[in-house]
Amino acid sequence: MKKVCIVILLNFIFVSLHAQKQPNVVFILADDLGVNDLSIYGSKFHETPNIDALAKKGMVFTQAYSANPLCSPTRASILTGLYPSRIGITLPHCHMNKLVLDKQLAKSAPPNKKTLDAISITRFKTEYYTMSEAFKDNGYATTHIGKWHLGPVPYSPLEHGFDLDIPHSPEPSPLAGGFFYPFPIYDSHGKPGDNLEDLMCDEAVKYIHEHKNEPFFLNYWAWEVHAPWQAKENQIDKYRAKVDPAAPQQNPVYAGMLETLDEVVGRLVKALDDADILDNTVIVFVGDNGPYINSNAQHMPEEFHEVPVSSADPLRNGKGSIYEGGTRVPLIVIWPGKVQPGSISNDLQQSTDFFPTFADMLGWEMPHELQFDGLSMKPILEDGIAIRNEIFCHYPHNRPSTSLRQGDWKLIKWYHYNPDQSHLYELYNLADDMGETTNLFSSI
């Protein structure tokens, strides 16, 4: 009997030690944040000291891409490691009442359009094995905090491997109520003057402290810096005084919203440090697509109605575009003891890579039938070894198009766009022309 007790005790100790060794994972997804919006990437107008400090702890990627220039498709790609076109979610329509669960084409097109658009699936189906389910299956506590935008119940985070979902909303933004109390999407929470993102961070900080003694996966998908355009008055005043009319970024409201997001990042890192688990936590900070670059009056103070919200300059276009400004995103990865602090990677990376990276990083055994479009970033993170030479993006809407980057070269195919219904091609050398200004296709 004594031997049996000893064996049971040793087994318990082994399991406990194994659990303690598993690193926590905090995944921060910023909404509509351009790669050049952060001071670490060169912005002279926006101030992001906490994100800059985070970057010094890990690796900054200069060539990271979303799998789609819009949010819901990219979110689905993160959770599955699959291209959005394979899943069928190619537009951010998952909050709409219309239920579309199967891939299909529009039945008609305008007279001047020679292609049929894809009809995006409007729910993230539970048939997919997700990154969150893999964390849960490997002994992690899991929570989703913030924006989801992949469907309501029965397609919410709770049906995709998360134990907890706050605020449990399918909406794409804080809606007409805005970022300040009261919140239509977060009923009965907060008080006058409260900011929604601050309350989300309160919940995340609380979660970190409550789960510091077990491995956890905190999926923090921020509402900022998506519309509606609202910032704290002191922030607007601060950046109004900094505006340079000649600079690409000059919207004080957006700058204030980004400052709130930056403060959230600082608070999350501090919570991990206060809980004495920062050195055993992997942190990912990434954007879901390029920035919103037009002017917009939604909650925007009247004096800024004509001021573009942000700019991807020197990249071309922004959110919703297959050009670099729509798909190039900021990415910072911290992996204590593995990633060299303050390192920079110029290697290619895409949002499909996160799930296979965690599986490789944490030594998970995946279902044998599971396949990824993405690749593990572990060789980059540990040894600076490039994992891919291509970036693929397919966008079957508006002007349906596909882009393929191979090395420094990027080819774009616009389907049946020429007057004779032939395809239009564009070819750019991004090493010499990151702004995609000179089409070299006719020269080959």
N, C-alpha and C positions, 0 to 999 in steps of 0.2 A: 504494500500500500504506500509505504514511504517513497519507493522508487517511482511509483505512478505520479505521486504528488510533485516530486522533483521534476519529472519530465514535463508535467503540465505547467509548472512554474517557469521552467526554462523556455518552453514554447511561448508562454505569455510574454516573457522578457524579450525574446527574439522578435515577436510580432510588434511589440511596443517600440523597440529600437528601430525596426525597419520603418515603422510609420513615422517616427521622428526624423528619419533621414530623408524622407520624401520632401522635396522642396514645395513650398506653397507657390501658387501661380496667381498673379494679378494681371489681368488683361484689360488694358484701358484703350477703348476705341473712341476716338474723337469724331464728331459728326461734321462733315463738310469742311474739314481743316486742310488748307493747302500746304504743300510741302514748303513753300517759301513764306508761310505765315509766322513761323517761329524764328526767334532771334538766333537760335543755334544754327538755323539754315540761312541766315543772312538778313532777316527783316530788321530794318532800322527804326520802324515805327512801333511795332508791337513789342511788348515787354513780357518775356516768359522765363523769369529767373529760375523757377522751380523745375521746369522741363529742361532747361539748360543744365541745372545741377544733376538731374537724373541722367542726362546724356553722359556726364563725366564718370558715372558709375558703370557704364556699359558701352555698347557698340551703336554707333549712328550709321544708318544706311542712307546712301545718297541716291540709290537707284531702286527704290521700292515702289511697287505698283499695286493698285487695287485690280481685281479681276473684272471690274465693270466701273463705268464712270458715275454710278448711282448707288444709293446706300443699301437697300434690301438685297439686291443681287450679291453685293460684296459680303454682306453679313452671312448669307447662306454659304458662300464660298469659304469663309473663315471656319464655319462650324463643320463643314463636310470635307474640305480639301478638294472640292470639285468645282469646275467652271460653272458659272451661272447658267450658261446656255445648255449645259447637260442637265441641270436641275429644272430649268424652265422658268425660274424667277429672273426676269430680265428688266423689269421695271419696279419702282417702289410703290406697288399697288396692294400690298398685303393688309392695309388697313381698310380697304374698300369692302362694301357689303357683298359685291358680286363674287361668287365662289367659282374659281377656275382652278381645277386640279390636274388638268391634262394639257399637254402642249398642243397648240393649234395655231392656224393662221387666220388673219382677218379675211372676211369673205369678199371684200372689195377694197379699192383704193381710190383716191381722188383722180380725176382725169389726167392730171399732169404728173402723176406718180406711177412708176413702172414696176414697183415691187409691192408685195403684200407684207405688211408688218406682222411680226409674231404677236400673239396675244399672251401676255405674261401670266404665268401661274400666280395666283393671289394668296396662296397659303404654303408655308414651309411644311411639307408632309412629314409625318412621323415615321415613314418607311426608311428614312436615312439614319444611319448610325452616326451620331454627332460627337464632336470633341468633348462636349459636356458629359455625354453618356460614358465616354471612355474614362474621363476623370472619375466619375462616380463608380464605375466598375472596378477601378483601381484604388478604391478606398478613400477617395477625397470627398469632403463636404463641398457642395457646389451651390453657388448663388449667382443670380443675375440681378444687377441693379442698373436701372436706367432705361434707355430706349431699346426696344425690341424690333418692332416693325417687320415681323415675319408672320403675323397672323394672331388672331384672338384664340381663346379656348375653342376647340381642343388642339390648337397649334401653338400654344404659348410656351414659354420657357419650362413650365412645369411638366409639359409633355415631351420635353427634349433633354431630360437629364438633370435639370436643376431642382434642388430641394426648396429653393426660395426664389421668389420673383417680386421685386419692388420697382415701380409701383403697380406692376401687373396690368400694364396698359398696352394695347395694340397700336396706339396712335403714332404718327410719324413725327410729332412735335408737341410742345405744350399747348398747341392750338390757339384759339382766339383769346383764351384766358391769359396766355403769356407766361413768362418765367417768374412772375411775382404773385404772391398770395392774393386771392384764393386760386387753387389749382384744379381745374376740371378733371384732370387725369389723376389727381392724388387727393381724393375726397377726404375732408375732415382732418387733414394734416397741416401743420404750420400755423403761422399767425401773420398779421399784417406786416409787410416789409420783408418777409422771408423770400429767398430765392430758391427755385426748384432744384438747381444743381447743388446748392449748398446742402439742402435737405437730403439729397441722394448721397452726398458725401458723408453726412452724419450717419446714415444707415451703414455705409461701407466701413467707416471707422469702428462703429459698434460691432459689426460682424467680425472684423479683424481681431478685436480684443476677445470676443466670445469664442473664437475658434483658434486661438493662438497655440493651443496644445494638440492640435490635430492638423493633418495636411488639408488645405482647402484650395479651391479654385474660385476666385472672385472675378467674375466677368462684369467689369464696370464699363458699360457702353453709355457714354455721356450724351446728354441732350444738346449741350453746347458743341459747336457754334452754329447750329442750324437755326433758321427762322423760328419764331418771330424775333425781330431784332430789338432786343432790350438789354440794357446794362444798368448798373447802379449809377446814380447821379454823380457821385464823386469820381467814378471811373470815366464817365463821359467828359467831365470837366478837365480831368487830367490829360486826356488824349486830344481834346479840342485844342489845348494850348501847344500841342506838339505837331500839329498838322503841317506838312510840307506839301503845297499844291503840286509840286513837281514829282513827288514820290508816287510809286505805284499803289501803295496802301495808304489810305488817308481817311478811313471811316472810324471816328471815335467810338461809336456804339459797338461795332464789331470788335474793336481793340479791347473795349471793356469786357465784352463777353469772353474773349480769349483770356483776359486776365483772370476772370473767375475760374475758367477751366484750369489755368495754370496753378491757381491757389488750391484747387481740388487735388491736383497731382502732388503738390507739396504736403497737403494734409494726409494723403494716403501713405506717402513715404514716411512721414513722421509717425503715423500710427504703427506702421510695421516696425519702426525703430523703437518706439516706446514699448511695444510688445516683445521686444528682443528677438524678432524673427526676420529682420531685414536681411541678414546674411544668409538666410535659408529661404529666400523668396525670389523666384524668377518674375521679372516685370517686363511686360511688353506695352509699349505706347505706340499707337499707329492710327492713321486716318483711314476713313472708309472710301473717300474719293476726293477729287479736287475741290477747290473753293467756289462759292457762289460769287460770280464776278460782275453781275449786273447791279443796277440800283433797284431798290425795293422799298415800298412804303409800309410794309406790314409791321406795325408798332414802332416804326422808325420815327424819331422826332422830325418834324417838318423841315428843319434846317438841313437835314442830311438825306432828304428824299431823292435827290439827284446824284448823290455820291455813291459810286460803286461800293458794294459791301466789302469786297476784297479783290485781290489780283493774284494771278499765278505767275506774273511776269518774272523772268523772261520766257517762261513756258507759254505755249499757245492755248488759248481758250481756258475753260475751267469745268466745273461740275456739268455732267451730261454730255461731255465731248470725248471722243476717242483720241483726240490729240493729247500731248503730254500733260497739259494743264488739267485735264479731266481725270487722269489715272495715276499720275505720279503722286505719291503720298509720303509723309514723314514716317519714319520707323526708328524706334530705339529699343534695344533689347538688353536687359540686365540679367546676367546668370552668374551669381557669385561663385568665385573660384574657378570658373570656366572661361568667361568672356573677359578679355583684357579691358580694364576700365579706361575710358577715354579713347577707345579705338574707333576707327572709321572704316566702313566697308563700301567700296564702289561696285560690289558684285550685284547682279540682278536678283530680285526677290519679288514674290507676288503673294497676295492674300490666300491663295490656295495652299501655301507652304506651312501654315501654322499648325494644323492638325498633324501632318506627318512629322513635323519637327518635334512636337511634344511627345508623340509616340516613340520617337527615336531617342530623344533626350532623357526620357523617364523609363525607358526599357520596357514599354508595354508590349504584350502579345496581342496583336490585332486579329479580329476574325479573318480567317484565311480567304474569304471571298471579298473582303473589303479592298477597294482600289482607290487610289488618289490620282488626281491630275497634278497635285502639288508635289514638291520635293522637300526632303528634310534639310533644314538650314544648319544642322549640327556641325557639318564640316566647316562652314563659314564661321560659326560662332566660336568653335574651339581652336581651329587652325588656320582660318583665313582662306580656306580652299573653296573656290567658286563651285556652285552646284548646278547652275543653269546658264545657258547662252541665249535662251529665247524667252520672250514674253508674248503671250497670246491674249487677244481680247476680241470678243464678238458682241456687237451691239445691233440687234435686229429691229431698230425703230427709227422713226423720223427719216434720216438718210441712212438706211441699213448699211452697215460696214463691218469689216474685220481688219484688225491690225496684227502684224507680226513683227516683233523686234528680234533681230538676230545680231548679237554683238552690238556694234554702233549703228547698224542699219535698221530702219523701220519702214515697212511697206504697209500701205493702207489700201484696201479695196473697197470702193463705193459701188454697190450693186446696181447695175443698169442705170447709171446716173447720167451718162452722156446722151445727147439728143437722139442718137441712133439706137438707144437702149443698150449700148455696150457698156462694159464696166469702166469706171474711172479709177486710175491707179496713181498713188503718190508715193514717192520714195525719198527718204531723208537720211542724211548722215548726222546722227545726233551728237557725235563728237565735235563736229564743226558747226552744227546748226541745231542747237537744242530747242530753238524757238520754232522749228519746222516752217521756215520761211521760203526755202528754195526747193521746189520739187525737181528731183533729179531723174525721174522715171524716163523721160523722153531721151535722156542722154545715154541710156544703156542699150 
